[in-house]
């Protein structure tokens, strides 16, 4: 019986490359090996299983678990934990039993047969040899075994009859998906979201996407293919206006294209599709309501809970959820392994995206998809600690509790109340608008980093500003740019834009420059400025350099207007924001680079005048410095810089609600 299952496993193995050699070696040699070798095979499978969990490779994990069932039963080991996880992954109990029975029957068969063939590639000869030997012992065995083999094999095949997108290609103005099996229109659930200037056609079906997220751009729309959750593939078509979309299913392929006007007139089938689209257009509001309702009811526990994103704050992480979670649904246990103390938190849910790691000095928090139905958060520290947990408004906060023994009960209550007030929930962040201003642009190049003029401030800061915006968006904030391309914008229009959008913060990104060639080799460092009359010569010179961008603006802003715009409340808020941002920039960048701290300074920058919200200007480094100039232009530095600034924004909102 085992040899037939192994033949099926080898066939499945061709479909995926990860761990192929190890599993192929197990399939070919496990049954014929001695007990000590079989134990080594079993241990190797356990190691491969751990790797598949870490890599979030659900398909490979299932194949490894099936083999662990077989090896456990051959070695008379307990297989209940593997069977339980297979059930959670969608494999039926009958298929698991089939694997166990196959091992038992194979043991009986090996005891009754002499020199039975093991090769999975000589099935016909095996059956002939088996039938000859079985006739000597019991003629009924042959009659019973043949249908049992077919039944067990068909059950296992059903469980493995999953849809995989093997690859995808752009052909002219359409996308072709190649599958491992046929998919019908009934298997695909689609809905439409149509907002002004943002049309989305969304299709979901059960399956696994090979190779990760794909994106294809057409003339007037784009297609994104992703693994929405461990069991669902999502295809989203984005367009500025409503367009008719056609899905053609044919011979293990799906072709996605925009419907032509000629086809609409001449083909009845396509006319029906168009009529469906028109009815969807009339039912857009109900569809939106249905989508929102999907997240609300979890009373029957049928709707999965999603972890939308995870934010790092202070000594904790905040899990932003799609729905409310109760204490009863959370399990917590502690363990100690080697020199580390751990608190493990688990609950039923689906983690959007990949595994996430956060470090807090020597402490660490990991958020991962433990299995298809369970999210696990592991807090580890070299010292014993108490866990901080708070549930509030579709968010779960987990962290390391500070100075638990020293605080009294009254202090604990105060701390809990303060923590509850200061938690940055997903809803809180989604209401905060941050305007990011990339300095200079267009005819104004800003400072130049070399004699050739190839390293321009306007290009460096635009790249850094866009990366900062993406980082803040990931954390849930609403982000707007004064410019996202190489264009010139008047200084007064930049803060006017922020005021008109009622922004909560204004962050202007610039690069500094040495006043002369002699100082170019020594002048370096990161500085953060906020608007105030300059108190130092260095701040005055920095402001003069950045204020040269638009001479007309200098006439517009008189000294009197600066004094009119300044108020104590805004200066204090801007100063706090500057301190938090500067501190976190240094924390992040110094993990990899030697960064000079230029400090937090006051200066009368024109671009900050008139801002009706906390506003700062960051000089990310000296573009004229031979090393720092190249560093601030690198993508690696800009990615780290963006995280540091974003951490500063989180810290500011955390302490200044």
C-alpha positions as CSV (number, residue, x, y, z in Angstrom):
1,X,0.0,0.0,0.0
2,X,2.8,2.4,0.9
3,X,4.4,2.1,-2.5
4,X,1.3,3.4,-4.2
5,X,1.2,6.4,-1.9
6,X,4.9,7.0,-2.4
7,X,4.3,7.0,-6.2
8,X,1.7,9.7,-5.7
9,X,4.0,11.7,-3.4
10,X,6.8,11.6,-6.0
11,X,4.4,12.9,-8.6
12,X,3.4,15.7,-6.3
13,X,7.0,16.4,-5.6
14,X,7.6,17.5,-9.2
15,X,5.1,20.4,-8.6
16,X,7.3,22.1,-6.0
17,X,11.0,22.7,-5.8
18,X,11.5,23.3,-2.1
19,X,12.9,20.3,-0.1
20,X,12.6,18.1,-3.3
21,X,15.7,16.1,-2.8
22,X,15.0,15.3,0.9
23,X,11.4,14.2,0.3
24,X,12.4,12.2,-2.8
25,X,15.1,10.4,-0.8
26,X,12.5,9.6,1.9
27,X,10.0,8.3,-0.6
28,X,12.5,6.0,-2.2
29,X,14.4,4.7,0.8
30,X,12.4,4.9,4.0
31,X,10.4,1.7,3.9
32,X,13.4,-0.5,2.9
33,X,15.8,1.0,5.5
34,X,16.7,-0.4,8.8
35,X,15.1,1.0,12.0
36,X,18.1,3.2,12.9
37,X,18.0,4.8,9.4
38,X,14.3,5.2,9.6
39,X,14.7,7.1,12.9
40,X,17.1,9.5,11.1
41,X,14.6,10.0,8.3
42,X,12.0,10.8,10.9
43,X,14.2,13.4,12.6
44,X,15.1,14.9,9.2
45,X,11.4,15.3,8.5
46,X,10.9,17.2,11.8
47,X,13.7,19.6,10.8
48,X,12.1,20.1,7.4
49,X,8.8,20.8,9.0
50,X,10.2,23.6,11.2
51,X,11.8,25.2,8.1
52,X,8.5,25.0,6.2
53,X,6.8,26.8,9.1
54,X,9.4,29.5,9.3
55,X,9.3,30.0,5.5
56,X,5.4,30.0,5.6
57,X,5.4,27.3,2.9
58,X,2.0,25.8,3.5
59,X,2.0,23.3,0.6
60,X,5.4,21.8,1.6
61,X,4.4,21.7,5.2
62,X,1.3,19.5,4.4
63,X,3.5,17.1,2.3
64,X,6.0,16.8,5.2
65,X,3.2,16.2,7.8
66,X,1.8,13.4,5.6
67,X,5.2,11.7,5.6
68,X,5.5,12.2,9.4
69,X,2.2,10.3,9.8
70,X,3.8,7.4,7.8
71,X,7.1,7.5,9.6
72,X,5.5,7.8,13.1
73,X,3.3,4.7,12.5
74,X,6.2,2.7,11.1
75,X,8.2,3.5,14.2
76,X,5.3,3.1,16.5
77,X,5.4,6.8,17.6
78,X,2.6,9.1,18.5
79,X,1.3,10.9,15.4
80,X,-1.6,12.8,17.0
81,X,0.0,16.3,16.9
82,X,0.8,15.8,13.1
83,X,-2.7,14.6,12.4
84,X,-4.2,17.5,14.3
85,X,-2.2,20.0,12.3
86,X,-3.1,18.3,9.0
87,X,-6.8,18.6,10.0
88,X,-6.3,22.4,10.7
89,X,-4.7,22.6,7.2
90,X,-7.8,21.2,5.6
91,X,-7.0,17.5,5.2
92,X,-9.9,15.3,6.2
93,X,-9.8,12.7,9.0
94,X,-10.6,9.9,6.5
95,X,-7.5,10.8,4.5
96,X,-5.3,10.8,7.6
97,X,-6.8,7.4,8.5
98,X,-6.0,6.2,5.0
99,X,-2.3,7.0,5.6
100,X,-2.3,5.1,8.9
101,X,-4.1,2.1,7.4
102,X,-1.7,2.1,4.5
103,X,1.2,1.7,6.9
104,X,-0.6,-1.2,8.9
105,X,-1.5,-3.0,5.7
106,X,2.0,-2.6,4.3
107,X,3.5,-4.1,7.5
108,X,1.2,-7.1,7.2
109,X,2.1,-7.4,3.6
110,X,5.8,-7.3,4.2
111,X,5.4,-10.0,6.8
112,X,3.5,-12.3,4.4
113,X,5.5,-11.6,1.2
114,X,9.1,-12.6,0.4
115,X,11.2,-10.2,-1.6
116,X,8.3,-7.9,-2.6
117,X,9.2,-5.2,-5.1
118,X,9.6,-1.7,-3.6
119,X,10.1,0.3,-6.8
120,X,7.1,2.6,-7.5
121,X,7.9,2.5,-11.2
122,X,7.1,-1.2,-11.7
123,X,3.5,-1.2,-10.5
124,X,2.3,-3.9,-12.9
125,X,5.0,-6.3,-12.0
126,X,4.4,-5.7,-8.3
127,X,0.8,-6.6,-8.6
128,X,1.6,-9.8,-10.4
129,X,4.2,-10.8,-7.8
130,X,1.9,-9.9,-5.0
131,X,-1.0,-11.9,-6.5
132,X,1.2,-15.0,-6.9
133,X,2.4,-14.9,-3.3
134,X,-1.0,-14.0,-1.8
135,X,-2.7,-17.0,-3.4
136,X,-0.4,-19.3,-1.3
137,X,-1.6,-17.7,1.9
138,X,-5.1,-16.4,1.5
139,X,-7.1,-15.9,-1.7
140,X,-9.4,-13.3,0.0
141,X,-6.5,-10.9,0.7
142,X,-6.3,-10.0,-3.0
143,X,-10.0,-9.3,-3.3
144,X,-9.9,-7.0,-0.2
145,X,-6.7,-5.1,-1.0
146,X,-7.3,-3.9,-4.5
147,X,-10.3,-1.8,-3.8
148,X,-8.8,-0.5,-0.5
149,X,-5.7,0.7,-2.4
150,X,-7.9,2.6,-4.9
151,X,-10.1,4.1,-2.2
152,X,-7.2,5.3,-0.1
153,X,-5.4,6.7,-3.1
154,X,-8.5,8.5,-4.4
155,X,-9.0,10.1,-0.9
156,X,-5.5,11.3,-0.8
157,X,-5.7,12.7,-4.3
158,X,-8.9,14.6,-3.4
159,X,-7.0,16.4,-0.6
160,X,-4.2,17.3,-3.0
161,X,-6.5,18.4,-5.7
162,X,-5.8,22.1,-5.0
163,X,-5.4,24.9,-7.5
164,X,-1.9,26.3,-8.0
165,X,-1.0,29.3,-10.1
166,X,2.2,27.9,-11.6
167,X,3.1,31.1,-13.5
168,X,1.6,34.2,-15.1
169,X,2.5,36.2,-18.2
170,X,1.5,39.4,-19.9
171,X,0.4,38.9,-23.5
172,X,-0.3,42.1,-25.3
173,X,-3.0,43.8,-23.2
174,X,-4.1,40.7,-21.2
175,X,-2.8,38.4,-18.5
176,X,-2.6,34.6,-18.8
177,X,-2.4,32.4,-15.7
178,X,-1.3,28.8,-16.0
179,X,-2.8,26.4,-13.5
180,X,-2.1,22.9,-12.4
181,X,-5.8,22.0,-12.9
182,X,-8.9,23.3,-14.5
183,X,-10.9,26.1,-12.8
184,X,-14.5,27.0,-13.6
185,X,-16.3,30.3,-13.4
186,X,-18.3,29.0,-10.5
187,X,-15.2,28.6,-8.4
188,X,-14.4,32.4,-8.6
189,X,-16.2,34.9,-6.4
190,X,-16.1,38.5,-7.8
191,X,-17.3,41.9,-6.6
192,X,-16.9,45.5,-7.7
193,X,-15.8,48.6,-5.8
194,X,-16.4,51.7,-7.8
195,X,-15.3,55.0,-6.3
196,X,-14.7,58.2,-8.2
197,X,-11.3,57.8,-9.9
198,X,-10.8,54.4,-8.3
199,X,-12.5,51.4,-9.9
200,X,-11.6,47.9,-8.6
201,X,-12.7,44.5,-9.9
202,X,-11.8,41.9,-7.2
203,X,-11.9,38.2,-7.8
204,X,-11.2,35.5,-5.1
205,X,-10.8,31.7,-5.5
206,X,-9.3,28.9,-3.4
207,X,-5.7,28.2,-4.4
208,X,-2.0,28.8,-3.8
209,X,0.1,31.3,-5.7
210,X,3.6,30.1,-6.7
211,X,6.4,32.7,-6.5
212,X,4.8,35.5,-4.6
213,X,2.9,38.7,-5.5
214,X,2.7,39.7,-9.2
215,X,1.7,43.0,-10.8
216,X,1.2,43.9,-14.4
217,X,0.5,47.3,-15.9
218,X,-1.7,47.8,-19.0
219,X,-2.5,51.0,-20.9
220,X,-5.5,51.9,-18.8
221,X,-5.5,49.4,-16.0
222,X,-3.2,47.2,-13.8
223,X,-3.6,43.7,-12.4
224,X,-2.3,42.6,-9.0
225,X,-2.2,38.9,-8.2
226,X,-1.5,38.0,-4.5
227,X,-2.0,35.3,-1.8
228,X,-4.8,37.1,0.1
229,X,-4.7,34.4,2.9
230,X,-3.2,30.9,3.2
231,X,-6.1,29.4,1.3
232,X,-7.3,32.2,-1.1
233,X,-5.8,33.9,-4.2
234,X,-7.0,37.4,-4.9
235,X,-6.9,39.1,-8.3
236,X,-7.5,42.9,-8.2
237,X,-7.9,45.0,-11.4
238,X,-7.3,48.7,-10.8
239,X,-8.5,51.4,-13.2
240,X,-9.4,55.1,-13.0
241,X,-12.9,54.4,-14.4
242,X,-15.2,51.5,-14.8
243,X,-14.1,49.0,-17.5
244,X,-15.6,45.6,-18.5
245,X,-13.4,42.7,-17.5
246,X,-13.4,39.3,-19.1
247,X,-12.2,36.0,-17.5
248,X,-11.7,33.2,-20.0
249,X,-11.3,29.7,-18.6
250,X,-9.7,27.2,-20.9
251,X,-7.4,24.2,-20.6
252,X,-5.8,24.9,-17.2
253,X,-5.5,28.5,-18.1
254,X,-7.2,31.8,-17.1
255,X,-7.0,34.7,-19.5
256,X,-7.8,38.2,-18.0
257,X,-8.5,41.0,-20.4
258,X,-10.5,44.1,-21.0
259,X,-13.6,43.6,-23.1
260,X,-13.6,45.3,-26.5
261,X,-16.5,47.3,-27.9
262,X,-16.8,45.0,-30.9
263,X,-16.9,41.9,-28.8
264,X,-19.7,43.4,-26.7
265,X,-21.9,43.9,-29.8
266,X,-21.2,40.6,-31.6
267,X,-20.9,38.0,-28.8
268,X,-23.9,36.9,-26.8
269,X,-21.8,35.5,-24.1
270,X,-19.8,38.7,-23.6
271,X,-23.1,40.7,-23.7
272,X,-24.3,38.7,-20.7
273,X,-21.0,39.4,-18.9
274,X,-21.5,43.2,-19.6
275,X,-25.1,43.0,-18.3
276,X,-23.8,41.4,-15.1
277,X,-21.3,44.3,-14.8
278,X,-24.2,46.8,-15.2
279,X,-26.2,45.1,-12.5
280,X,-23.2,45.1,-10.2
281,X,-22.9,48.9,-10.9
282,X,-26.4,49.4,-9.6
283,X,-25.7,47.3,-6.6
284,X,-22.4,48.9,-5.7
285,X,-23.7,50.3,-2.4
286,X,-25.1,46.9,-1.2
287,X,-21.7,45.3,-2.2
288,X,-19.8,47.8,-0.1
289,X,-22.2,47.2,2.8
290,X,-21.7,43.5,2.4
291,X,-17.9,43.9,2.5
292,X,-18.1,45.9,5.7
293,X,-20.5,43.5,7.2
294,X,-18.2,40.6,6.6
295,X,-15.8,42.0,9.3
296,X,-18.5,42.8,11.8
297,X,-20.2,39.5,12.7
298,X,-17.9,36.9,14.3
299,X,-20.5,35.6,16.7
300,X,-20.7,32.2,14.9
301,X,-16.8,32.2,14.6
302,X,-17.1,31.4,10.9
303,X,-15.5,34.6,9.7
304,X,-11.8,34.6,10.3
305,X,-10.1,37.3,12.3
306,X,-7.3,39.1,10.3
307,X,-4.2,40.9,11.7
308,X,-4.2,43.8,9.3
309,X,-0.8,45.2,10.4
310,X,1.6,45.4,13.3
311,X,3.1,48.6,14.7
312,X,6.1,49.0,17.0
313,X,5.7,51.4,19.8
314,X,7.8,52.0,23.0
315,X,8.4,48.5,24.4
316,X,5.3,46.9,22.8
317,X,3.7,46.0,19.5
318,X,0.1,46.8,18.5
319,X,-1.7,44.3,16.4
320,X,-4.4,46.1,14.4
321,X,-7.3,43.6,13.9
322,X,-10.2,43.3,11.5
323,X,-12.6,42.7,14.4
324,X,-12.8,42.8,18.2
325,X,-11.0,40.0,20.1
326,X,-11.9,38.8,23.6
327,X,-9.7,37.5,26.4
328,X,-11.4,34.2,26.2
329,X,-10.0,33.7,22.6
330,X,-6.4,34.3,23.7
331,X,-4.1,31.7,25.2
332,X,-0.8,32.6,26.9
333,X,1.8,30.3,28.3
334,X,5.5,30.8,29.3
335,X,8.6,28.8,28.7
336,X,12.3,28.9,29.2
337,X,14.8,27.6,26.6
338,X,18.5,27.9,27.2
339,X,19.1,31.5,28.4
340,X,15.8,33.0,27.2
341,X,12.5,33.5,28.9
342,X,9.5,33.4,26.6
343,X,5.8,34.4,26.8
344,X,3.8,32.8,23.9
345,X,0.4,34.3,22.9
346,X,-1.9,32.5,20.5
347,X,-5.3,33.2,19.0
348,X,-7.3,32.1,16.0
349,X,-6.7,34.4,13.1
350,X,-4.8,35.1,9.8
351,X,-1.7,37.3,9.6
352,X,-1.7,39.6,6.6
353,X,1.8,39.6,5.0
354,X,4.9,37.8,6.2
355,X,6.4,37.0,9.6
356,X,7.4,40.1,11.6
357,X,10.2,40.7,14.0
358,X,10.8,43.6,16.4
359,X,13.8,44.2,18.7
360,X,13.8,46.2,21.9
361,X,17.4,46.2,22.9
362,X,18.0,42.6,24.1
363,X,14.3,41.8,24.0
364,X,12.4,40.5,20.9
365,X,8.8,40.1,19.7
366,X,7.9,37.9,16.8
367,X,4.5,37.7,15.1
368,X,3.9,34.8,12.8
369,X,1.3,32.5,11.3
370,X,1.8,29.4,13.5
371,X,-0.6,27.4,11.3
372,X,-3.3,28.3,8.8
373,X,-5.8,29.1,11.6
374,X,-3.5,30.4,14.4
375,X,-1.5,33.6,14.9
376,X,1.3,33.3,17.4
377,X,3.2,36.2,19.1
378,X,6.4,35.2,21.0
379,X,8.0,37.6,23.4
380,X,11.5,36.7,24.5
381,X,14.0,38.2,26.8
382,X,17.3,37.1,28.6
383,X,15.6,38.2,31.9
384,X,12.4,37.0,33.4
385,X,9.5,39.4,32.7
386,X,5.8,40.0,33.0
387,X,3.8,40.5,29.8
388,X,1.7,43.6,29.2
389,X,-1.6,42.9,27.4
390,X,-4.3,45.3,26.4
391,X,-7.4,44.8,24.2
392,X,-9.1,47.9,22.9
393,X,-11.0,49.0,19.8
394,X,-10.0,46.2,17.4
395,X,-6.4,46.2,18.5
396,X,-4.2,44.0,20.7
397,X,-1.2,45.5,22.5
398,X,1.5,43.1,23.8
399,X,4.8,44.1,25.4
400,X,7.3,44.0,28.2
401,X,6.0,45.4,31.5
402,X,8.4,47.7,33.1
403,X,9.3,47.7,36.9
404,X,6.4,45.5,37.9
405,X,7.7,44.8,41.4
406,X,8.4,48.5,42.3
407,X,5.0,49.9,41.4
408,X,2.1,49.9,43.8
409,X,-1.4,48.9,43.0
410,X,-2.5,52.5,42.6
411,X,0.5,53.2,40.3
412,X,-0.4,50.1,38.2
413,X,-3.9,51.5,37.7
414,X,-2.6,54.9,36.7
415,X,-0.1,53.3,34.3
416,X,-2.8,51.1,32.7
417,X,-5.1,54.1,32.2
418,X,-2.3,56.1,30.7
419,X,-1.3,53.2,28.4
420,X,-4.9,52.8,27.3
421,X,-5.1,56.5,26.4
422,X,-1.8,56.5,24.5
423,X,-2.2,53.4,22.4
424,X,-2.0,54.2,18.7
425,X,-4.8,52.2,17.2
426,X,-5.3,51.6,13.5
427,X,-8.4,53.8,13.6
428,X,-6.4,56.6,15.3
429,X,-3.6,56.5,12.7
430,X,-6.0,56.4,9.8
431,X,-7.4,59.8,10.8
432,X,-4.0,61.4,10.9
433,X,-2.8,63.3,7.8
434,X,0.9,63.8,7.3
435,X,2.2,66.1,4.5
436,X,5.7,65.2,3.3
437,X,7.5,68.0,1.5
438,X,10.5,67.0,-0.7
439,X,12.6,70.2,-0.9
440,X,13.4,72.1,-4.1
441,X,12.5,70.5,-7.4
442,X,12.2,71.5,-11.1
443,X,14.3,74.5,-11.9
444,X,15.6,74.6,-8.3
445,X,18.2,71.8,-8.0
446,X,19.1,72.7,-4.4
447,X,22.7,71.8,-3.4
448,X,25.0,69.9,-5.6
449,X,27.1,67.0,-4.3
450,X,29.8,67.0,-6.9
451,X,31.5,69.1,-9.6
452,X,29.8,67.2,-12.4
453,X,26.4,68.2,-11.0
454,X,25.0,64.7,-11.2
455,X,24.3,64.4,-7.5
456,X,21.4,66.9,-6.9
457,X,19.6,67.6,-3.7
458,X,16.2,67.7,-5.3
459,X,16.6,64.1,-6.5
460,X,18.0,62.7,-3.3
461,X,15.3,64.2,-1.1
462,X,12.5,63.3,-3.4
463,X,13.5,59.6,-3.2
464,X,13.9,59.8,0.6
465,X,10.5,61.6,0.9
466,X,8.7,58.9,-1.2
467,X,10.2,56.1,0.9
468,X,9.2,57.9,4.1
469,X,5.6,58.2,2.8
470,X,5.5,54.5,2.0
471,X,6.7,53.6,5.5
472,X,4.1,55.8,7.1
473,X,1.4,54.4,4.9
474,X,2.3,50.9,6.0
475,X,1.8,52.0,9.6
476,X,-1.7,53.2,8.8
477,X,-1.2,57.0,8.4
478,X,-2.7,59.0,5.6
479,X,0.1,60.6,3.6
480,X,0.1,63.4,1.1
481,X,3.1,64.9,-0.9
482,X,3.7,68.5,-1.9
483,X,5.5,66.9,-4.9
484,X,6.0,63.4,-6.0
485,X,7.8,64.2,-9.2
486,X,10.6,66.6,-10.3
487,X,8.6,69.9,-10.3
488,X,9.1,73.4,-8.9
489,X,6.7,74.5,-6.2
490,X,6.6,77.9,-4.5
491,X,7.5,77.9,-0.9
492,X,4.3,79.4,0.3
493,X,2.2,76.9,-1.7
494,X,3.8,74.0,0.2
495,X,2.4,75.0,3.6
496,X,-0.8,76.3,2.0
497,X,-1.3,72.8,0.6
498,X,-0.9,71.3,4.1
499,X,-3.2,73.9,5.6
500,X,-5.9,73.2,2.9
501,X,-5.7,69.5,3.6
502,X,-5.9,70.1,7.3
503,X,-2.8,68.1,7.9
504,X,-1.7,67.0,11.4
505,X,2.0,67.2,10.7
506,X,4.2,68.8,8.1
507,X,7.7,67.3,7.4
508,X,10.1,68.9,4.9
509,X,13.0,66.8,3.8
510,X,16.3,68.5,2.7
511,X,20.0,67.8,2.4
512,X,22.6,70.1,3.8
513,X,25.7,71.6,2.1
514,X,29.0,72.9,3.3
515,X,29.6,76.7,2.7
516,X,32.9,76.1,1.0
517,X,35.3,73.4,-0.4
518,X,37.5,73.5,2.7
519,X,34.6,72.5,5.0
520,X,33.1,70.0,2.6
521,X,35.3,67.2,3.9
522,X,34.5,67.8,7.6
523,X,30.9,69.1,7.6
524,X,28.5,66.1,8.2
525,X,25.6,65.0,10.3
526,X,21.8,64.8,10.6
527,X,19.9,67.8,11.9
528,X,16.2,68.5,12.6
529,X,14.9,72.1,12.6
530,X,11.7,73.7,13.8
531,X,10.5,77.2,13.0
532,X,11.7,79.9,15.3
533,X,13.9,83.1,15.1
534,X,17.5,81.7,14.7
535,X,19.6,81.8,17.8
536,X,22.9,80.5,16.4
537,X,25.0,81.4,13.4
538,X,24.9,77.8,12.1
539,X,21.1,77.8,12.1
540,X,21.0,81.2,10.2
541,X,23.3,79.8,7.5
542,X,21.3,76.7,7.1
543,X,18.1,78.7,6.7
544,X,19.7,81.1,4.3
545,X,20.8,78.2,2.0
546,X,17.3,76.6,1.9
547,X,15.5,80.0,1.6
548,X,17.3,80.7,-1.7
549,X,14.9,78.5,-3.5
550,X,12.3,81.2,-4.5
551,X,13.3,84.8,-4.4
552,X,9.7,86.0,-4.8
553,X,8.8,84.3,-1.6
554,X,11.2,86.4,0.4
555,X,9.3,89.5,-0.7
556,X,6.0,87.8,0.2
557,X,7.2,86.9,3.7
558,X,8.4,89.9,5.7
559,X,9.9,89.8,9.1
560,X,6.6,91.0,10.5
561,X,4.7,88.1,8.9
562,X,7.1,85.6,10.5
563,X,6.4,87.1,13.9
564,X,2.7,87.0,13.2
565,X,2.8,83.3,12.3
566,X,4.8,82.3,15.3
567,X,2.9,81.2,18.4
568,X,4.2,79.5,21.5
569,X,1.9,76.4,21.2
570,X,3.0,75.6,17.7
571,X,6.7,76.2,18.5
572,X,6.5,73.8,21.5
573,X,4.7,71.1,19.5
574,X,7.2,71.4,16.6
575,X,10.0,71.3,19.1
576,X,8.7,68.0,20.6
577,X,8.2,66.5,17.2
578,X,11.7,67.5,16.2
579,X,13.2,65.9,19.3
580,X,11.3,62.6,18.8
581,X,12.3,62.4,15.1
582,X,16.0,63.3,15.6
583,X,16.3,60.7,18.4
584,X,14.7,57.9,16.4
585,X,16.7,58.7,13.2
586,X,19.9,58.3,15.2
587,X,18.6,55.0,16.8
588,X,17.9,53.4,13.5
589,X,20.7,54.7,11.3
590,X,23.5,54.1,13.9
591,X,22.7,50.4,13.8
592,X,24.5,50.3,10.5
593,X,26.3,53.6,10.0
594,X,28.4,56.1,12.0
595,X,26.2,59.1,12.1
596,X,27.1,62.5,13.5
597,X,24.3,64.0,15.6
598,X,23.7,67.6,14.4
599,X,21.0,68.0,17.1
600,X,17.6,69.8,17.1
601,X,17.8,73.4,16.2
602,X,15.7,76.5,15.7
603,X,15.8,78.4,12.4
604,X,13.5,80.7,10.3
605,X,12.9,78.5,7.3
606,X,10.5,80.1,4.8
607,X,9.0,76.7,3.9
608,X,7.8,76.3,7.5
609,X,6.2,79.8,7.8
610,X,2.5,79.7,7.8
611,X,2.1,76.0,8.7
612,X,-0.9,75.7,11.0
613,X,0.3,72.4,12.4
614,X,3.5,71.1,14.0
615,X,6.2,71.4,11.3
616,X,9.8,70.4,11.0
617,X,12.6,70.4,8.4
618,X,15.1,67.5,8.4
619,X,18.5,67.9,6.9
620,X,19.2,64.2,6.3
621,X,23.0,64.8,5.8
622,X,25.6,66.8,4.0
623,X,25.4,66.2,0.2
624,X,28.8,67.9,-0.2
625,X,30.6,65.4,2.1
626,X,32.6,62.8,0.1
627,X,31.2,59.8,2.1
628,X,27.9,61.1,3.5
629,X,26.8,62.5,0.1
630,X,26.9,59.1,-1.4
631,X,25.3,57.5,1.7
632,X,22.2,59.7,1.7
633,X,21.6,58.9,-2.0
634,X,21.7,55.1,-1.4
635,X,18.4,53.2,-1.1
636,X,19.6,51.2,1.9
637,X,20.2,54.4,4.0
638,X,17.0,55.9,2.8
639,X,15.0,52.8,3.9
640,X,16.6,52.9,7.4
641,X,16.1,56.7,7.5
642,X,12.4,56.3,6.7
643,X,11.9,53.9,9.6
644,X,13.7,56.2,12.0
645,X,11.5,59.2,11.0
646,X,8.4,57.1,11.1
647,X,9.3,55.8,14.6
648,X,9.7,59.5,15.6
649,X,6.2,60.2,14.3
650,X,4.8,57.3,16.3
651,X,6.6,58.4,19.4
652,X,5.3,62.0,19.0
653,X,1.7,60.9,18.7
654,X,2.1,58.4,21.5
655,X,3.2,61.1,24.0
656,X,1.2,64.0,22.6
657,X,-2.4,62.9,22.0
